Amino acid sequence: MSRICEYSGKRPRVGNRVVRRGKAKREGGVGQKVTGISRRQWKPNLQTIRIVDEQGRVKRIKVCARYIKAGKFTKAPRGLAKKSA
């Protein structure tokens, strides 16, 4: 199971975690020094929800919370069983 939103295509993003020590110059120090850089990931807020698609079938999909909040789906009512094809 991949961590990708089925509608927006959001996926984990990668970047660096930068660790610094020292007091910033604007706060009266001599400046900050970088003491470590390591890789990190930002993961999308994916939720698995049950929706009713265009043909009236119930499907489980992974979507990001922003799309759920925007109301882009018709959620399947509870107790509605999957119809077999």
N, CA, C and O atoms as a Maestro MAE file, in Angstrom:
{
 s_m_m2io_version
 :::
 2.0.0
}

f_m_ct {
 s_m_title
 :::
 protein
 m_atom[340] {
  # First column is atom index #
  i_m_mmod_type
  r_m_x_coord
  r_m_y_coord
  r_m_z_coord
  i_m_residue_number
  s_m_chain_name
  s_m_pdb_residue_name
  s_m_pdb_atom_name
  i_m_atomic_number
  :::
  1 25 0.851 -1.179 0.000 1 A "MET " " N  " 7
  2 3 0.000 0.000 0.000 1 A "MET " " CA " 6
  3 2 0.895 1.240 0.000 1 A "MET " " C  " 6
  4 15 1.702 1.437 0.908 1 A "MET " " O  " 8
  5 25 0.741 2.052 -1.011 2 A "SER " " N  " 7
  6 3 1.574 3.237 -1.111 2 A "SER " " CA " 6
  7 2 0.927 4.407 -0.389 2 A "SER " " C  " 6
  8 15 -0.284 4.429 -0.168 2 A "SER " " O  " 8
  9 25 1.750 5.371 -0.029 3 A "ARG " " N  " 7
  10 3 1.265 6.559 0.677 3 A "ARG " " CA " 6
  11 2 1.009 7.676 -0.323 3 A "ARG " " C  " 6
  12 15 1.662 8.718 -0.272 3 A "ARG " " O  " 8
  13 25 0.066 7.466 -1.232 4 A "ILE " " N  " 7
  14 3 -0.250 8.455 -2.255 4 A "ILE " " CA " 6
  15 2 -1.750 8.713 -2.246 4 A "ILE " " C  " 6
  16 15 -2.548 7.775 -2.226 4 A "ILE " " O  " 8
  17 25 -2.133 9.993 -2.260 5 A "CYS " " N  " 7
  18 3 -3.540 10.362 -2.339 5 A "CYS " " CA " 6
  19 2 -4.050 9.999 -3.729 5 A "CYS " " C  " 6
  20 15 -3.423 10.340 -4.732 5 A "CYS " " O  " 8
  21 25 -5.191 9.303 -3.789 6 A "GLU " " N  " 7
  22 3 -5.711 8.834 -5.070 6 A "GLU " " CA " 6
  23 2 -6.321 9.960 -5.902 6 A "GLU " " C  " 6
  24 15 -6.593 9.760 -7.086 6 A "GLU " " O  " 8
  25 25 -6.543 11.129 -5.320 7 A "TYR " " N  " 7
  26 3 -7.136 12.239 -6.071 7 A "TYR " " CA " 6
  27 2 -6.133 13.359 -6.317 7 A "TYR " " C  " 6
  28 15 -5.962 13.791 -7.457 7 A "TYR " " O  " 8
  29 25 -5.473 13.832 -5.274 8 A "SER " " N  " 7
  30 3 -4.562 14.965 -5.475 8 A "SER " " CA " 6
  31 2 -3.174 14.516 -5.905 8 A "SER " " C  " 6
  32 15 -2.419 15.314 -6.458 8 A "SER " " O  " 8
  33 25 -2.819 13.257 -5.664 9 A "GLY " " N  " 7
  34 3 -1.492 12.770 -6.020 9 A "GLY " " CA " 6
  35 2 -0.429 13.127 -5.009 9 A "GLY " " C  " 6
  36 15 0.762 12.952 -5.268 9 A "GLY " " O  " 8
  37 25 -0.853 13.634 -3.841 10 A "LYS " " N  " 7
  38 3 0.133 13.972 -2.810 10 A "LYS " " CA " 6
  39 2 0.878 12.711 -2.396 10 A "LYS " " C  " 6
  40 15 0.294 11.634 -2.280 10 A "LYS " " O  " 8
  41 25 2.179 12.866 -2.176 11 A "ARG " " N  " 7
  42 3 3.015 11.748 -1.774 11 A "ARG " " CA " 6
  43 2 4.055 12.262 -0.789 11 A "ARG " " C  " 6
  44 15 4.195 13.476 -0.639 11 A "ARG " " O  " 8
  45 25 4.790 11.384 -0.112 12 A "PRO " " N  " 7
  46 3 5.809 11.860 0.822 12 A "PRO " " CA " 6
  47 2 6.854 12.722 0.119 12 A "PRO " " C  " 6
  48 15 7.319 12.396 -0.973 12 A "PRO " " O  " 8
  49 25 7.207 13.816 0.763 13 A "ARG " " N  " 7
  50 3 8.245 14.715 0.247 13 A "ARG " " CA " 6
  51 2 9.491 14.536 1.106 13 A "ARG " " C  " 6
  52 15 9.385 14.239 2.296 13 A "ARG " " O  " 8
  53 25 10.661 14.713 0.519 14 A "VAL " " N  " 7
  54 3 11.898 14.551 1.261 14 A "VAL " " CA " 6
  55 2 12.643 15.872 1.348 14 A "VAL " " C  " 6
  56 15 12.499 16.747 0.494 14 A "VAL " " O  " 8
  57 25 13.438 15.996 2.393 15 A "GLY " " N  " 7
  58 3 14.233 17.197 2.591 15 A "GLY " " CA " 6
  59 2 15.287 16.929 3.647 15 A "GLY " " C  " 6
  60 15 15.604 15.776 3.938 15 A "GLY " " O  " 8
  61 25 15.821 17.976 4.212 16 A "ASN " " N  " 7
  62 3 16.873 17.849 5.217 16 A "ASN " " CA " 6
  63 2 16.411 18.345 6.569 16 A "ASN " " C  " 6
  64 15 15.678 19.329 6.671 16 A "ASN " " O  " 8
  65 25 16.846 17.655 7.603 17 A "ARG " " N  " 7
  66 3 16.681 18.134 8.980 17 A "ARG " " CA " 6
  67 2 18.019 18.756 9.346 17 A "ARG " " C  " 6
  68 15 19.042 18.071 9.369 17 A "ARG " " O  " 8
  69 25 18.013 20.053 9.633 18 A "VAL " " N  " 7
  70 3 19.247 20.776 9.919 18 A "VAL " " CA " 6
  71 2 19.292 21.098 11.405 18 A "VAL " " C  " 6
  72 15 18.385 21.738 11.938 18 A "VAL " " O  " 8
  73 25 20.352 20.650 12.073 19 A "VAL " " N  " 7
  74 3 20.536 20.902 13.505 19 A "VAL " " CA " 6
  75 2 21.586 22.000 13.658 19 A "VAL " " C  " 6
  76 15 22.677 21.920 13.095 19 A "VAL " " O  " 8
  77 25 21.233 23.023 14.430 20 A "ARG " " N  " 7
  78 3 22.156 24.146 14.636 20 A "ARG " " CA " 6
  79 2 22.413 24.342 16.116 20 A "ARG " " C  " 6
  80 15 21.597 23.958 16.954 20 A "ARG " " O  " 8
  81 25 23.571 24.951 16.443 21 A "ARG " " N  " 7
  82 3 23.845 25.329 17.824 21 A "ARG " " CA " 6
  83 2 24.426 26.730 17.831 21 A "ARG " " C  " 6
  84 15 24.993 27.189 16.839 21 A "ARG " " O  " 8
  85 25 24.279 27.394 18.952 22 A "GLY " " N  " 7
  86 3 24.777 28.758 19.077 22 A "GLY " " CA " 6
  87 2 23.647 29.759 19.089 22 A "GLY " " C  " 6
  88 15 22.515 29.445 18.722 22 A "GLY " " O  " 8
  89 25 23.962 30.967 19.512 23 A "LYS " " N  " 7
  90 3 22.983 32.041 19.606 23 A "LYS " " CA " 6
  91 2 23.000 32.857 18.323 23 A "LYS " " C  " 6
  92 15 24.065 33.197 17.809 23 A "LYS " " O  " 8
  93 25 21.818 33.170 17.807 24 A "ALA " " N  " 7
  94 3 21.709 33.926 16.565 24 A "ALA " " CA " 6
  95 2 22.321 35.319 16.713 24 A "ALA " " C  " 6
  96 15 22.309 35.901 17.798 24 A "ALA " " O  " 8
  97 25 22.851 35.837 15.623 25 A "LYS " " N  " 7
  98 3 23.474 37.172 15.658 25 A "LYS " " CA " 6
  99 2 22.477 38.248 16.049 25 A "LYS " " C  " 6
  100 15 22.816 39.181 16.776 25 A "LYS " " O  " 8
  101 25 21.236 38.119 15.562 26 A "ARG " " N  " 7
  102 3 20.238 39.143 15.882 26 A "ARG " " CA " 6
  103 2 19.875 39.139 17.364 26 A "ARG " " C  " 6
  104 15 19.270 40.090 17.860 26 A "ARG " " O  " 8
  105 25 20.242 38.076 18.069 27 A "GLU " " N  " 7
  106 3 19.983 38.014 19.518 27 A "GLU " " CA " 6
  107 2 21.237 38.324 20.327 27 A "GLU " " C  " 6
  108 15 21.261 38.143 21.544 27 A "GLU " " O  " 8
  109 25 22.279 38.795 19.640 28 A "GLY " " N  " 7
  110 3 23.491 39.201 20.343 28 A "GLY " " CA " 6
  111 2 24.578 38.151 20.404 28 A "GLY " " C  " 6
  112 15 25.574 38.335 21.103 28 A "GLY " " O  " 8
  113 25 24.409 37.053 19.687 29 A "GLY " " N  " 7
  114 3 25.414 35.998 19.696 29 A "GLY " " CA " 6
  115 2 26.384 36.127 18.536 29 A "GLY " " C  " 6
  116 15 26.370 37.117 17.804 29 A "GLY " " O  " 8
  117 25 27.229 35.111 18.377 30 A "VAL " " N  " 7
  118 3 28.223 35.121 17.308 30 A "VAL " " CA " 6
  119 2 27.714 34.405 16.064 30 A "VAL " " C  " 6
  120 15 28.434 34.315 15.069 30 A "VAL " " O  " 8
  121 25 26.496 33.898 16.102 31 A "GLY " " N  " 7
  122 3 25.915 33.223 14.940 31 A "GLY " " CA " 6
  123 2 25.740 31.743 15.178 31 A "GLY " " C  " 6
  124 15 26.409 31.152 16.025 31 A "GLY " " O  " 8
  125 25 24.840 31.151 14.428 32 A "GLN " " N  " 7
  126 3 24.582 29.727 14.582 32 A "GLN " " CA " 6
  127 2 25.467 28.909 13.651 32 A "GLN " " C  " 6
  128 15 25.768 29.320 12.531 32 A "GLN " " O  " 8
  129 25 25.873 27.750 14.136 33 A "LYS " " N  " 7
  130 3 26.675 26.826 13.337 33 A "LYS " " CA " 6
  131 2 25.848 25.573 13.087 33 A "LYS " " C  " 6
  132 15 25.119 25.117 13.968 33 A "LYS " " O  " 8
  133 25 25.965 25.016 11.880 34 A "VAL " " N  " 7
  134 3 25.283 23.766 11.549 34 A "VAL " " CA " 6
  135 2 26.119 22.619 12.090 34 A "VAL " " C  " 6
  136 15 27.302 22.497 11.771 34 A "VAL " " O  " 8
  137 25 25.492 21.773 12.917 35 A "THR " " N  " 7
  138 3 26.225 20.652 13.502 35 A "THR " " CA " 6
  139 2 25.802 19.314 12.930 35 A "THR " " C  " 6
  140 15 26.459 18.302 13.170 35 A "THR " " O  " 8
  141 25 24.706 19.296 12.172 36 A "GLY " " N  " 7
  142 3 24.291 18.021 11.591 36 A "GLY " " CA " 6
  143 2 23.201 18.213 10.556 36 A "GLY " " C  " 6
  144 15 22.321 19.059 10.713 36 A "GLY " " O  " 8
  145 25 23.265 17.424 9.504 37 A "ILE " " N  " 7
  146 3 22.237 17.427 8.466 37 A "ILE " " CA " 6
  147 2 21.873 15.974 8.202 37 A "ILE " " C  " 6
  148 15 22.739 15.154 7.895 37 A "ILE " " O  " 8
  149 25 20.584 15.658 8.323 38 A "SER " " N  " 7
  150 3 20.137 14.308 8.005 38 A "SER " " CA " 6
  151 2 18.867 14.395 7.180 38 A "SER " " C  " 6
  152 15 18.169 15.408 7.210 38 A "SER " " O  " 8
  153 25 18.567 13.336 6.446 39 A "ARG " " N  " 7
  154 3 17.393 13.304 5.583 39 A "ARG " " CA " 6
  155 2 16.140 13.065 6.411 39 A "ARG " " C  " 6
  156 15 16.187 12.397 7.443 39 A "ARG " " O  " 8
  157 25 15.025 13.612 5.956 40 A "ARG " " N  " 7
  158 3 13.741 13.390 6.621 40 A "ARG " " CA " 6
  159 2 12.632 13.397 5.589 40 A "ARG " " C  " 6
  160 15 12.843 13.761 4.432 40 A "ARG " " O  " 8
  161 25 11.424 12.984 6.027 41 A "GLN " " N  " 7
  162 3 10.260 12.934 5.145 41 A "GLN " " CA " 6
  163 2 9.109 13.706 5.749 41 A "GLN " " C  " 6
  164 15 8.925 13.718 6.966 41 A "GLN " " O  " 8
  165 25 8.327 14.357 4.882 42 A "TRP " " N  " 7
  166 3 7.051 14.942 5.274 42 A "TRP " " CA " 6
  167 2 5.991 14.061 4.631 42 A "TRP " " C  " 6
  168 15 5.960 13.921 3.408 42 A "TRP " " O  " 8
  169 25 5.123 13.468 5.440 43 A "LYS " " N  " 7
  170 3 4.120 12.555 4.910 43 A "LYS " " CA " 6
  171 2 2.768 13.240 4.838 43 A "LYS " " C  " 6
  172 15 2.421 14.000 5.743 43 A "LYS " " O  " 8
  173 25 1.987 12.993 3.782 44 A "PRO " " N  " 7
  174 3 0.654 13.596 3.687 44 A "PRO " " CA " 6
  175 2 -0.282 12.968 4.712 44 A "PRO " " C  " 6
  176 15 -0.092 11.825 5.127 44 A "PRO " " O  " 8
  177 25 -1.286 13.726 5.109 45 A "ASN " " N  " 7
  178 3 -2.276 13.240 6.081 45 A "ASN " " CA " 6
  179 2 -3.329 12.434 5.330 45 A "ASN " " C  " 6
  180 15 -4.384 12.954 4.969 45 A "ASN " " O  " 8
  181 25 -3.028 11.157 5.100 46 A "LEU " " N  " 7
  182 3 -3.921 10.302 4.330 46 A "LEU " " CA " 6
  183 2 -4.895 9.569 5.242 46 A "LEU " " C  " 6
  184 15 -4.531 9.097 6.319 46 A "LEU " " O  " 8
  185 25 -6.126 9.486 4.790 47 A "GLN " " N  " 7
  186 3 -7.172 8.763 5.513 47 A "GLN " " CA " 6
  187 2 -7.807 7.793 4.527 47 A "GLN " " C  " 6
  188 15 -7.941 8.096 3.341 47 A "GLN " " O  " 8
  189 25 -8.198 6.620 5.029 48 A "THR " " N  " 7
  190 3 -8.934 5.664 4.204 48 A "THR " " CA " 6
  191 2 -10.418 5.885 4.454 48 A "THR " " C  " 6
  192 15 -10.884 5.774 5.588 48 A "THR " " O  " 8
  193 25 -11.162 6.198 3.393 49 A "ILE " " N  " 7
  194 3 -12.597 6.434 3.540 49 A "ILE " " CA " 6
  195 2 -13.360 5.580 2.530 49 A "ILE " " C  " 6
  196 15 -12.805 5.134 1.526 49 A "ILE " " O  " 8
  197 25 -14.641 5.361 2.817 50 A "ARG " " N  " 7
  198 3 -15.523 4.639 1.906 50 A "ARG " " CA " 6
  199 2 -16.371 5.659 1.180 50 A "ARG " " C  " 6
  200 15 -17.028 6.495 1.801 50 A "ARG " " O  " 8
  201 25 -16.353 5.585 -0.153 51 A "ILE " " N  " 7
  202 3 -17.126 6.535 -0.949 51 A "ILE " " CA " 6
  203 2 -18.055 5.778 -1.898 51 A "ILE " " C  " 6
  204 15 -17.886 4.583 -2.142 51 A "ILE " " O  " 8
  205 25 -19.026 6.497 -2.418 52 A "VAL " " N  " 7
  206 3 -19.899 5.966 -3.467 52 A "VAL " " CA " 6
  207 2 -19.418 6.579 -4.776 52 A "VAL " " C  " 6
  208 15 -19.406 7.802 -4.920 52 A "VAL " " O  " 8
  209 25 -19.016 5.729 -5.742 53 A "ASP " " N  " 7
  210 3 -18.511 6.255 -7.013 53 A "ASP " " CA " 6
  211 2 -19.654 6.543 -7.985 53 A "ASP " " C  " 6
  212 15 -20.825 6.446 -7.618 53 A "ASP " " O  " 8
  213 25 -19.312 6.897 -9.227 54 A "GLU " " N  " 7
  214 3 -20.310 7.309 -10.213 54 A "GLU " " CA " 6
  215 2 -21.312 6.202 -10.537 54 A "GLU " " C  " 6
  216 15 -22.472 6.485 -10.834 54 A "GLU " " O  " 8
  217 25 -20.871 4.940 -10.483 55 A "GLN " " N  " 7
  218 3 -21.760 3.816 -10.784 55 A "GLN " " CA " 6
  219 2 -22.576 3.371 -9.570 55 A "GLN " " C  " 6
  220 15 -23.351 2.419 -9.662 55 A "GLN " " O  " 8
  221 25 -22.409 4.049 -8.442 56 A "GLY " " N  " 7
  222 3 -23.161 3.704 -7.240 56 A "GLY " " CA " 6
  223 2 -22.524 2.611 -6.402 56 A "GLY " " C  " 6
  224 15 -23.142 2.106 -5.465 56 A "GLY " " O  " 8
  225 25 -21.283 2.240 -6.733 57 A "ARG " " N  " 7
  226 3 -20.583 1.209 -5.965 57 A "ARG " " CA " 6
  227 2 -19.829 1.846 -4.813 57 A "ARG " " C  " 6
  228 15 -19.428 3.008 -4.875 57 A "ARG " " O  " 8
  229 25 -19.643 1.058 -3.754 58 A "VAL " " N  " 7
  230 3 -18.893 1.517 -2.589 58 A "VAL " " CA " 6
  231 2 -17.439 1.104 -2.764 58 A "VAL " " C  " 6
  232 15 -17.140 -0.061 -3.026 58 A "VAL " " O  " 8
  233 25 -16.528 2.081 -2.617 59 A "LYS " " N  " 7
  234 3 -15.097 1.824 -2.752 59 A "LYS " " CA " 6
  235 2 -14.370 2.377 -1.541 59 A "LYS " " C  " 6
  236 15 -14.817 3.337 -0.913 59 A "LYS " " O  " 8
  237 25 -13.248 1.759 -1.224 60 A "ARG " " N  " 7
  238 3 -12.347 2.303 -0.211 60 A "ARG " " CA " 6
  239 2 -11.207 2.996 -0.948 60 A "ARG " " C  " 6
  240 15 -10.590 2.419 -1.843 60 A "ARG " " O  " 8
  241 25 -10.937 4.238 -0.561 61 A "ILE " " N  " 7
  242 3 -9.845 4.976 -1.197 61 A "ILE " " CA " 6
  243 2 -9.032 5.696 -0.128 61 A "ILE " " C  " 6
  244 15 -9.511 5.974 0.972 61 A "ILE " " O  " 8
  245 25 -7.785 5.988 -0.490 62 A "LYS " " N  " 7
  246 3 -6.922 6.778 0.386 62 A "LYS " " CA " 6
  247 2 -6.887 8.193 -0.160 62 A "LYS " " C  " 6
  248 15 -6.487 8.415 -1.303 62 A "LYS " " O  " 8
  249 25 -7.302 9.142 0.650 63 A "VAL " " N  " 7
  250 3 -7.285 10.541 0.229 63 A "VAL " " CA " 6
  251 2 -6.724 11.400 1.352 63 A "VAL " " C  " 6
  252 15 -6.777 11.028 2.524 63 A "VAL " " O  " 8
  253 25 -6.183 12.560 0.975 64 A "CYS " " N  " 7
  254 3 -5.630 13.466 1.974 64 A "CYS " " CA " 6
  255 2 -6.772 14.187 2.696 64 A "CYS " " C  " 6
  256 15 -7.864 14.347 2.151 64 A "CYS " " O  " 8
  257 25 -6.505 14.608 3.901 65 A "ALA " " N  " 7
  258 3 -7.522 15.223 4.754 65 A "ALA " " CA " 6
  259 2 -8.074 16.506 4.140 65 A "ALA " " C  " 6
  260 15 -9.233 16.845 4.380 65 A "ALA " " O  " 8
  261 25 -7.286 17.216 3.365 66 A "ARG " " N  " 7
  262 3 -7.749 18.464 2.749 66 A "ARG " " CA " 6
  263 2 -8.905 18.196 1.788 66 A "ARG " " C  " 6
  264 15 -9.851 18.981 1.731 66 A "ARG " " O  " 8
  265 25 -8.840 17.105 1.037 67 A "TYR " " N  " 7
  266 3 -9.913 16.774 0.101 67 A "TYR " " CA " 6
  267 2 -11.167 16.326 0.836 67 A "TYR " " C  " 6
  268 15 -12.279 16.612 0.390 67 A "TYR " " O  " 8
  269 25 -11.005 15.634 1.947 68 A "ILE " " N  " 7
  270 3 -12.167 15.217 2.749 68 A "ILE " " CA " 6
  271 2 -12.849 16.452 3.322 68 A "ILE " " C  " 6
  272 15 -14.074 16.574 3.285 68 A "ILE " " O  " 8
  273 25 -12.045 17.362 3.851 69 A "LYS " " N  " 7
  274 3 -12.575 18.579 4.470 69 A "LYS " " CA " 6
  275 2 -13.293 19.455 3.445 69 A "LYS " " C  " 6
  276 15 -14.279 20.117 3.772 69 A "LYS " " O  " 8
  277 25 -12.797 19.459 2.199 70 A "ALA " " N  " 7
  278 3 -13.405 20.265 1.144 70 A "ALA " " CA " 6
  279 2 -14.715 19.662 0.646 70 A "ALA " " C  " 6
  280 15 -15.439 20.307 -0.112 70 A "ALA " " O  " 8
  281 25 -15.033 18.429 1.061 71 A "GLY " " N  " 7
  282 3 -16.286 17.791 0.675 71 A "GLY " " CA " 6
  283 2 -16.324 17.363 -0.782 71 A "GLY " " C  " 6
  284 15 -17.360 17.492 -1.434 71 A "GLY " " O  " 8
  285 25 -15.217 16.858 -1.301 72 A "LYS " " N  " 7
  286 3 -15.153 16.472 -2.708 72 A "LYS " " CA " 6
  287 2 -15.716 15.076 -2.973 72 A "LYS " " C  " 6
  288 15 -15.729 14.633 -4.121 72 A "LYS " " O  " 8
  289 25 -16.179 14.373 -1.937 73 A "PHE " " N  " 7
  290 3 -16.642 13.001 -2.079 73 A "PHE " " CA " 6
  291 2 -18.033 12.834 -1.502 73 A "PHE " " C  " 6
  292 15 -18.466 13.608 -0.648 73 A "PHE " " O  " 8
  293 25 -18.727 11.809 -1.982 74 A "THR " " N  " 7
  294 3 -19.977 11.386 -1.365 74 A "THR " " CA " 6
  295 2 -19.624 10.182 -0.506 74 A "THR " " C  " 6
  296 15 -19.368 9.095 -1.023 74 A "THR " " O  " 8
  297 25 -19.611 10.379 0.801 75 A "LYS " " N  " 7
  298 3 -19.255 9.279 1.689 75 A "LYS " " CA " 6
  299 2 -20.350 8.225 1.671 75 A "LYS " " C  " 6
  300 15 -21.535 8.541 1.574 75 A "LYS " " O  " 8
  301 25 -19.934 6.970 1.767 76 A "ALA " " N  " 7
  302 3 -20.898 5.870 1.794 76 A "ALA " " CA " 6
  303 2 -21.521 5.803 3.181 76 A "ALA " " C  " 6
  304 15 -20.804 5.896 4.178 76 A "ALA " " O  " 8
  305 25 -22.843 5.643 3.269 77 A "PRO " " N  " 7
  306 3 -23.469 5.519 4.579 77 A "PRO " " CA " 6
  307 2 -23.052 4.209 5.246 77 A "PRO " " C  " 6
  308 15 -22.754 3.222 4.572 77 A "PRO " " O  " 8
  309 25 -23.036 4.216 6.555 78 A "ARG " " N  " 7
  310 3 -22.664 3.015 7.291 78 A "ARG " " CA " 6
  311 2 -23.694 1.932 7.077 78 A "ARG " " C  " 6
  312 15 -24.891 2.203 6.985 78 A "ARG " " O  " 8
  313 25 -23.217 0.694 6.999 79 A "GLY " " N  " 7
  314 3 -24.120 -0.427 6.824 79 A "GLY " " CA " 6
  315 2 -24.388 -0.765 5.368 79 A "GLY " " C  " 6
  316 15 -24.983 -1.800 5.071 79 A "GLY " " O  " 8
  317 25 -23.952 0.101 4.453 80 A "LEU " " N  " 7
  318 3 -24.128 -0.164 3.037 80 A "LEU " " CA " 6
  319 2 -23.016 -1.107 2.593 80 A "LEU " " C  " 6
  320 15 -21.844 -0.731 2.578 80 A "LEU " " O  " 8
  321 25 -23.388 -2.333 2.231 81 A "ALA " " N  " 7
  322 3 -22.388 -3.350 1.895 81 A "ALA " " CA " 6
  323 2 -21.857 -3.128 0.492 81 A "ALA " " C  " 6
  324 15 -22.502 -2.499 -0.348 81 A "ALA " " O  " 8
  325 25 -20.641 -3.671 0.254 82 A "LYS " " N  " 7
  326 3 -20.066 -3.613 -1.086 82 A "LYS " " CA " 6
  327 2 -20.872 -4.493 -2.009 82 A "LYS " " C  " 6
  328 15 -21.248 -5.607 -1.646 82 A "LYS " " O  " 8
  329 25 -21.139 -3.997 -3.203 83 A "LYS " " N  " 7
  330 3 -21.825 -4.809 -4.207 83 A "LYS " " CA " 6
  331 2 -20.784 -5.546 -5.014 83 A "LYS " " C  " 6
  332 15 -19.807 -4.949 -5.467 83 A "LYS " " O  " 8
  333 25 -20.981 -6.835 -5.198 84 A "SER " " N  " 7
  334 3 -20.015 -7.615 -5.963 84 A "SER " " CA " 6
  335 2 -20.243 -7.384 -7.455 84 A "SER " " C  " 6
  336 15 -21.373 -7.171 -7.895 84 A "SER " " O  " 8
  337 25 -19.167 -7.429 -8.218 85 A "ALA " " N  " 7
  338 3 -19.248 -7.143 -9.654 85 A "ALA " " CA " 6
  339 2 -19.718 -8.315 -10.457 85 A "ALA " " C  " 6
  340 15 -19.833 -8.219 -11.679 85 A "ALA " " O  " 8
  :::
 }
 m_bond[339] {
  # First column is bond index #
  i_m_from
  i_m_to
  i_m_order
  :::
  1 1 2 1
  2 2 3 1
  3 3 4 2
  4 3 5 1
  5 5 6 1
  6 6 7 1
  7 7 8 2
  8 7 9 1
  9 9 10 1
  10 10 11 1
  11 11 12 2
  12 11 13 1
  13 13 14 1
  14 14 15 1
  15 15 16 2
  16 15 17 1
  17 17 18 1
  18 18 19 1
  19 19 20 2
  20 19 21 1
  21 21 22 1
  22 22 23 1
  23 23 24 2
  24 23 25 1
  25 25 26 1
  26 26 27 1
  27 27 28 2
  28 27 29 1
  29 29 30 1
  30 30 31 1
  31 31 32 2
  32 31 33 1
  33 33 34 1
  34 34 35 1
  35 35 36 2
  36 35 37 1
  37 37 38 1
  38 38 39 1
  39 39 40 2
  40 39 41 1
  41 41 42 1
  42 42 43 1
  43 43 44 2
  44 43 45 1
  45 45 46 1
  46 46 47 1
  47 47 48 2
  48 47 49 1
  49 49 50 1
  50 50 51 1
  51 51 52 2
  52 51 53 1
  53 53 54 1
  54 54 55 1
  55 55 56 2
  56 55 57 1
  57 57 58 1
  58 58 59 1
  59 59 60 2
  60 59 61 1
  61 61 62 1
  62 62 63 1
  63 63 64 2
  64 63 65 1
  65 65 66 1
  66 66 67 1
  67 67 68 2
  68 67 69 1
  69 69 70 1
  70 70 71 1
  71 71 72 2
  72 71 73 1
  73 73 74 1
  74 74 75 1
  75 75 76 2
  76 75 77 1
  77 77 78 1
  78 78 79 1
  79 79 80 2
  80 79 81 1
  81 81 82 1
  82 82 83 1
  83 83 84 2
  84 83 85 1
  85 85 86 1
  86 86 87 1
  87 87 88 2
  88 87 89 1
  89 89 90 1
  90 90 91 1
  91 91 92 2
  92 91 93 1
  93 93 94 1
  94 94 95 1
  95 95 96 2
  96 95 97 1
  97 97 98 1
  98 98 99 1
  99 99 100 2
  100 99 101 1
  101 101 102 1
  102 102 103 1
  103 103 104 2
  104 103 105 1
  105 105 106 1
  106 106 107 1
  107 107 108 2
  108 107 109 1
  109 109 110 1
  110 110 111 1
  111 111 112 2
  112 111 113 1
  113 113 114 1
  114 114 115 1
  115 115 116 2
  116 115 117 1
  117 117 118 1
  118 118 119 1
  119 119 120 2
  120 119 121 1
  121 121 122 1
  122 122 123 1
  123 123 124 2
  124 123 125 1
  125 125 126 1
  126 126 127 1
  127 127 128 2
  128 127 129 1
  129 129 130 1
  130 130 131 1
  131 131 132 2
  132 131 133 1
  133 133 134 1
  134 134 135 1
  135 135 136 2
  136 135 137 1
  137 137 138 1
  138 138 139 1
  139 139 140 2
  140 139 141 1
  141 141 142 1
  142 142 143 1
  143 143 144 2
  144 143 145 1
  145 145 146 1
  146 146 147 1
  147 147 148 2
  148 147 149 1
  149 149 150 1
  150 150 151 1
  151 151 152 2
  152 151 153 1
  153 153 154 1
  154 154 155 1
  155 155 156 2
  156 155 157 1
  157 157 158 1
  158 158 159 1
  159 159 160 2
  160 159 161 1
  161 161 162 1
  162 162 163 1
  163 163 164 2
  164 163 165 1
  165 165 166 1
  166 166 167 1
  167 167 168 2
  168 167 169 1
  169 169 170 1
  170 170 171 1
  171 171 172 2
  172 171 173 1
  173 173 174 1
  174 174 175 1
  175 175 176 2
  176 175 177 1
  177 177 178 1
  178 178 179 1
  179 179 180 2
  180 179 181 1
  181 181 182 1
  182 182 183 1
  183 183 184 2
  184 183 185 1
  185 185 186 1
  186 186 187 1
  187 187 188 2
  188 187 189 1
  189 189 190 1
  190 190 191 1
  191 191 192 2
  192 191 193 1
  193 193 194 1
  194 194 195 1
  195 195 196 2
  196 195 197 1
  197 197 198 1
  198 198 199 1
  199 199 200 2
  200 199 201 1
  201 201 202 1
  202 202 203 1
  203 203 204 2
  204 203 205 1
  205 205 206 1
  206 206 207 1
  207 207 208 2
  208 207 209 1
  209 209 210 1
  210 210 211 1
  211 211 212 2
  212 211 213 1
  213 213 214 1
  214 214 215 1
  215 215 216 2
  216 215 217 1
  217 217 218 1
  218 218 219 1
  219 219 220 2
  220 219 221 1
  221 221 222 1
  222 222 223 1
  223 223 224 2
  224 223 225 1
  225 225 226 1
  226 226 227 1
  227 227 228 2
  228 227 229 1
  229 229 230 1
  230 230 231 1
  231 231 232 2
  232 231 233 1
  233 233 234 1
  234 234 235 1
  235 235 236 2
  236 235 237 1
  237 237 238 1
  238 238 239 1
  239 239 240 2
  240 239 241 1
  241 241 242 1
  242 242 243 1
  243 243 244 2
  244 243 245 1
  245 245 246 1
  246 246 247 1
  247 247 248 2
  248 247 249 1
  249 249 250 1
  250 250 251 1
  251 251 252 2
  252 251 253 1
  253 253 254 1
  254 254 255 1
  255 255 256 2
  256 255 257 1
  257 257 258 1
  258 258 259 1
  259 259 260 2
  260 259 261 1
  261 261 262 1
  262 262 263 1
  263 263 264 2
  264 263 265 1
  265 265 266 1
  266 266 267 1
  267 267 268 2
  268 267 269 1
  269 269 270 1
  270 270 271 1
  271 271 272 2
  272 271 273 1
  273 273 274 1
  274 274 275 1
  275 275 276 2
  276 275 277 1
  277 277 278 1
  278 278 279 1
  279 279 280 2
  280 279 281 1
  281 281 282 1
  282 282 283 1
  283 283 284 2
  284 283 285 1
  285 285 286 1
  286 286 287 1
  287 287 288 2
  288 287 289 1
  289 289 290 1
  290 290 291 1
  291 291 292 2
  292 291 293 1
  293 293 294 1
  294 294 295 1
  295 295 296 2
  296 295 297 1
  297 297 298 1
  298 298 299 1
  299 299 300 2
  300 299 301 1
  301 301 302 1
  302 302 303 1
  303 303 304 2
  304 303 305 1
  305 305 306 1
  306 306 307 1
  307 307 308 2
  308 307 309 1
  309 309 310 1
  310 310 311 1
  311 311 312 2
  312 311 313 1
  313 313 314 1
  314 314 315 1
  315 315 316 2
  316 315 317 1
  317 317 318 1
  318 318 319 1
  319 319 320 2
  320 319 321 1
  321 321 322 1
  322 322 323 1
  323 323 324 2
  324 323 325 1
  325 325 326 1
  326 326 327 1
  327 327 328 2
  328 327 329 1
  329 329 330 1
  330 330 331 1
  331 331 332 2
  332 331 333 1
  333 333 334 1
  334 334 335 1
  335 335 336 2
  336 335 337 1
  337 337 338 1
  338 338 339 1
  339 339 340 2
  :::
 }
}
